[in-house]
Amino acid sequence: MLSASTRFRYRLEVNTRYFREGLRSAGFELNDGDHPLVPVMLGDATLAQAMSQRLLELGIYANGFFFPVVPRGKARIRTQISAAHTREDLDRAIAAFAQARSELQ
């Protein structure tokens, strides 16, 4: 499929850029990069666990990572964007992140 067309790779790049920009605009800290694995940096392990659970309740599957998987103080929610995501999917995820954060702070 990738040999025949680059449309999926292009869509993945567009989706990743859109999601990253949306999360940054919502005030989230992200590691630099343009890859589709988008870590949302939270710092606190308890917050990462609670946010992961709340996101799941809101219909967004995103895992929290914290020590010992990542260094202490570097807890995060790991997301992965795909070419199959629609703009609506991404908007829904960005809104869920913002809602979960406002509820947990």
C-alpha positions as CSV (number, residue, x, y, z in Angstrom):
1,M,0.0,0.0,0.0
2,L,2.8,2.4,0.9
3,S,4.6,1.6,-2.4
4,A,1.5,2.5,-4.4
5,S,0.6,5.8,-2.7
6,T,1.8,8.1,0.0
7,R,-1.6,9.3,0.9
8,F,-1.7,7.3,4.2
9,R,1.7,8.6,5.3
10,Y,0.6,12.2,4.3
11,R,-2.6,11.8,6.3
12,L,-0.7,10.5,9.3
13,E,1.6,13.6,9.2
14,V,-1.4,15.9,8.9
15,N,-3.3,14.2,11.7
16,T,-0.2,14.2,14.0
17,R,0.5,17.9,13.4
18,Y,-3.2,18.8,14.0
19,F,-3.4,16.8,17.2
20,R,-0.1,18.2,18.6
21,E,-1.2,21.8,17.8
22,G,-4.6,21.2,19.3
23,L,-3.2,19.8,22.6
24,R,-0.6,22.7,22.8
25,S,-3.4,25.2,22.2
26,A,-5.3,23.6,25.0
27,G,-2.3,24.2,27.3
28,F,-0.7,20.8,27.4
29,E,3.1,20.3,27.5
30,L,4.3,17.9,24.8
31,N,7.8,16.6,24.0
32,D,9.2,18.1,20.8
33,G,8.9,16.0,17.7
34,D,6.7,15.2,14.7
35,H,6.2,11.5,15.3
36,P,2.7,10.0,15.8
37,L,3.6,8.8,19.3
38,V,2.5,11.9,21.3
39,P,3.4,12.0,25.0
40,V,1.4,14.4,27.0
41,M,3.7,15.4,29.8
42,L,2.0,15.6,33.2
43,G,4.9,15.1,35.6
44,D,2.8,13.6,38.4
45,A,2.2,9.8,38.5
46,T,-1.1,10.1,40.4
47,L,-2.4,12.6,37.9
48,A,-1.3,10.5,35.0
49,Q,-3.2,7.5,36.4
50,A,-6.3,9.5,37.2
51,M,-6.3,11.3,33.8
52,S,-5.9,8.0,32.0
53,Q,-8.9,6.6,33.8
54,R,-11.0,9.7,33.2
55,L,-10.1,9.7,29.5
56,L,-11.2,6.1,29.3
57,E,-14.5,7.0,30.9
58,L,-14.8,9.7,28.2
59,G,-14.2,7.2,25.4
60,I,-10.5,7.9,24.8
61,Y,-8.0,5.0,25.3
62,A,-4.7,6.5,26.3
63,N,-2.3,4.9,28.8
64,G,-0.6,6.7,31.7
65,F,3.1,6.0,32.0
66,F,5.0,6.7,35.2
67,F,8.0,5.4,37.2
68,P,9.6,2.9,36.8
69,V,8.6,3.0,33.1
70,V,9.7,6.6,32.7
71,P,11.9,8.6,35.1
72,R,10.4,10.0,38.3
73,G,8.7,13.4,37.6
74,K,8.2,12.6,33.9
75,A,4.8,10.9,34.1
76,R,2.8,11.2,31.0
77,I,-0.2,10.0,29.0
78,R,1.0,8.3,25.8
79,T,-1.1,8.7,22.7
80,Q,-0.7,7.3,19.2
81,I,-2.1,8.9,16.2
82,S,-3.0,7.0,13.0
83,A,-4.0,7.8,9.5
84,A,-7.4,6.2,10.2
85,H,-8.3,9.0,12.7
86,T,-10.8,11.5,11.4
87,R,-10.7,15.2,12.3
88,E,-13.7,14.6,14.5
89,D,-11.8,11.8,16.3
90,L,-8.9,14.1,17.0
91,D,-11.2,17.0,18.1
92,R,-13.0,14.7,20.5
93,A,-9.7,13.5,22.0
94,I,-8.4,17.0,22.4
95,A,-11.7,18.1,24.1
96,A,-11.6,15.0,26.4
97,F,-8.0,15.8,27.5
98,A,-9.1,19.4,28.3
99,Q,-12.2,18.2,30.2
100,A,-10.3,15.6,32.1
101,R,-7.6,18.1,33.1
102,S,-10.2,20.6,34.3
103,E,-12.0,18.0,36.4
104,L,-8.8,16.7,38.0
105,Q,-7.1,20.0,38.9
